[in-house]
Amino acid sequence: MNKSIDKANAYSASEILAMHLPGLPTTIANIHARAKSEGWPYTTKVGLGGTRKLYEVPGHYLTEKKADQASGAPSRQEPHNVVGAIADGEQVNTARLASAIRALDEYLTENNLVIDDPDRKAEIVTFLYKYLEKKASEGDVKELLHLVTG
């Protein structure tokens, strides 16, 4: 069902797979099949690689993940993978987090800049993460980095 959904809570099949949500399949093809069979809301995104569907994951899958974490059940996540981790009640999207870190690192390298203070670097990455969450363009990110590091 292609409808208007909150794109901040819309994920590609590969992002959903990386979340390791209980009750969901473990292949991208089967994620698509489950989404189709259950009628998950989705939107389409056109990018360099073509068109892809971004799904709104039904809440009961996310609730199961939180329940597993609260009960102390063993995590199905890979070591150092924070997708699906709960931080201040929000899910962390590692693809978006990696983009924020990569954007900062590339900007610093291109401009021969160094940020030695890990707290400052974390603040910038956090801000970038939230900025990317709002679907900022590459140009917007570079402009923001110029303002933040300048």
C-alpha positions in Angstrom: 0.0 0.0 0.0 1.8 3.1 -1.3 0.7 6.0 0.9 2.1 9.1 2.6 4.1 7.9 5.6 6.5 9.5 8.0 9.8 9.1 6.1 11.8 9.5 9.3 10.3 6.1 10.3 10.6 4.5 6.9 13.3 1.9 6.2 14.6 -0.1 3.3 14.5 -3.9 3.5 18.2 -4.0 4.1 17.9 -1.5 7.0 15.0 -3.6 8.5 17.1 -6.7 8.1 20.0 -5.1 9.9 17.7 -4.3 12.9 17.4 -8.0 13.7 13.8 -7.6 14.8 12.2 -10.7 16.3 9.6 -12.4 14.2 10.9 -11.0 10.9 12.7 -13.0 8.1 16.4 -13.0 7.7 16.7 -12.2 4.0 15.9 -9.1 2.1 13.7 -11.0 -0.4 11.7 -12.4 2.5 11.4 -8.9 4.2 9.8 -7.7 0.9 7.5 -10.7 0.8 6.4 -10.2 4.4 5.8 -6.5 3.9 3.7 -7.3 0.8 1.7 -10.1 2.5 1.0 -8.1 5.6 0.3 -4.9 3.6 2.9 -2.7 5.3 2.6 1.0 4.4 5.5 2.1 2.2 6.7 5.0 0.0 9.1 4.8 -2.9 12.4 6.6 -3.1 14.2 7.3 -6.3 18.0 7.5 -6.0 21.2 6.7 -7.9 20.6 3.0 -7.6 17.0 3.2 -9.0 13.7 3.0 -7.1 13.3 1.3 -3.7 10.6 0.9 -1.2 10.9 2.3 2.2 8.6 0.5 4.7 6.9 1.6 7.9 7.6 -1.4 10.2 4.5 -2.4 12.1 4.7 -1.4 15.7 4.3 -4.9 17.1 7.7 -6.0 15.6 9.3 -3.0 17.3 7.5 -3.7 20.6 8.9 -7.3 20.5 12.4 -5.9 20.2 12.0 -3.6 23.1 10.4 -6.4 25.2 13.4 -8.7 24.5 15.8 -6.0 25.5 13.8 -5.2 28.7 13.6 -8.9 29.7 17.4 -9.3 29.3 16.9 -11.8 26.5 20.1 -12.4 24.5 20.5 -10.0 21.7 20.5 -11.2 18.1 22.6 -8.2 17.0 26.1 -8.5 15.7 28.9 -7.2 18.0 29.2 -3.4 17.8 26.0 -3.1 15.7 23.7 -0.5 17.2 20.8 -0.8 14.8 17.7 -1.3 16.8 19.5 -0.2 20.0 17.3 1.9 22.2 18.8 5.3 23.0 16.6 7.7 24.9 13.6 5.8 23.7 14.5 6.1 20.0 15.9 3.5 17.6 19.3 4.2 16.2 19.6 3.8 12.4 23.2 2.7 11.8 23.0 3.5 8.1 22.2 7.1 9.0 24.7 7.1 11.8 27.4 5.8 9.5 26.5 8.5 7.0 26.9 11.2 9.6 30.3 9.9 10.7 31.5 9.5 7.1 30.3 13.0 6.2 32.2 14.5 9.1 35.4 12.5 8.4 35.3 13.3 4.7 34.8 17.0 5.4 37.6 17.1 7.9 40.0 15.3 5.5 39.0 17.5 2.5 39.6 20.7 4.6 42.7 19.5 6.5 40.9 19.9 9.8 41.2 17.9 13.0 38.8 17.6 16.0 40.8 16.2 18.9 38.0 16.5 21.5 35.9 13.3 21.3 33.0 15.0 23.1 32.9 17.7 20.5 33.1 15.2 17.6 30.3 13.2 19.2 28.2 16.4 19.4 28.7 17.1 15.7 27.9 13.5 14.7 24.8 13.6 16.8 23.7 16.9 15.3 24.4 15.5 11.8 22.5 12.3 12.5 19.4 14.4 13.5 19.9 16.6 10.4 20.1 13.6 8.1 17.0 12.3 9.7 15.2 15.2 8.2 16.4 14.2 4.8 19.0 16.9 4.3 20.8 17.0 1.0 24.6 16.5 0.5 25.0 20.3 -0.1 23.0 21.0 3.1 25.3 18.7 5.1 28.5 20.3 3.7 27.1 23.8 4.4 26.3 22.7 8.0 29.7 21.2 8.5 31.3 24.5 7.3 29.2 26.4 9.8 29.9 23.9 12.7 33.6 23.5 12.2 34.4 27.0 10.9 
